[in-house]
Amino acid sequence: MPFARQSSLKALAQATVVDANLFRPFGTIEESILRLRTIRGVGEWTAQYIALRAIREMDAFPASDIGLLRGAARMDGEPRSTSASLLNRAEAWRPWRAYAAQHLWASDATAISTSAAISAPRSAHG
């Protein structure tokens, strides 16, 4: 494990010991994200992902996530999408962006499994 990731995990664990309510809802989504971002090594993607998974914020949206970007690009029939364009589009999905993220991830997973099945070598028997 890279040293930076190890340091970030330690800082997150220490923050959890200091604040037992770290993974509980806290004010608005923006306040939750800001609180998480004060932890050394926790950036925007990590804070949004923690808010989505652990805090269960229904409007959390890690827009730079590669799976979300691929899912959005697939939805648009484009080769790629950007975080900025995805965030702009996701404004219409407020306050339910976490649910949209789940659909985009599912779309990406389906695309990956379909392309893997298509490109898999076939056996001589079938």
Secondary structure, DSSP 8 states (H G I E B T S, - for coil): --HHHHHHHHHHHHHHHH-TTTTS--SSHHHHHHHHHTSTT--HHHHHHHHHHTS--TT---TT-HHHHHHHHHHHT-S---HHHHHHHHGGGTT-HHHHHHHHHHHHHHHHHHHHHHHS---TT-
